[in-house]
């Protein structure tokens, strides 16, 4: 009996040593268990904190991307309204040219002027197109914006400070039937130019208008302060 008991104790001690368990039995084992449990709890809390930070970071990135996308769309819309970017859409193409007909001899100067395209007539065409709902307009690929100047200089016309001779191709984006119909109204611009062979116009499904060639600069105008 004594030999068997001694052998059993020796076997248990050997198992504990091979398993790395503490030699002071249950109290030491319980303490090690508690220590491991506390460490696991601390690690769990750390993981939860990191996951929360990651979630907040991902949300911030998503919201930032969304805001950046909104700002980008708004900026592009403002640039389009300002005429700084190319535009396309349905509309009309109108061409003004000097009359191909020979001016009769002894024609008074004021009548001879009717055979020539002047800056005021280009402005009139632009005005009629805008009144009919044209959203974007160009003349000879020069985008018409708020600072655009059109004026006669000798036999040429300056548009955005660039010289052009006839013909003048005016492109307008808008509802084609409305724009075309407005120019065809009795007493309108078509009635004035068509008898001299000075105008042609057509409706198109796609009109391309380039952006303003440069950056408009305002020297004196500024944003008004409320109350002034």
Buried (B, 14 or more C-beta within 10 A) or exposed (E): EEEEEEEEEEEEEEEBEEEEEEEEEEEEEEEEEEEEEEEEEEEEEEEEEEEEEEEEEEEEEEEEEEEEEEEEEEEEEEEBEBBBBBBEBBBBBBBBBBBEEEEEEEEEEEEEEBBBBBBEBBBBBBEBBBEBEBBBBBBBBBBBBEEBEBEBEEEEBBBBEEEBEBBBBBBBBBBBEEBBEBBEEEEBBBEBBEEBEBBBBEBBEEBBBBBBEEEEEEEEEEEEEEEE
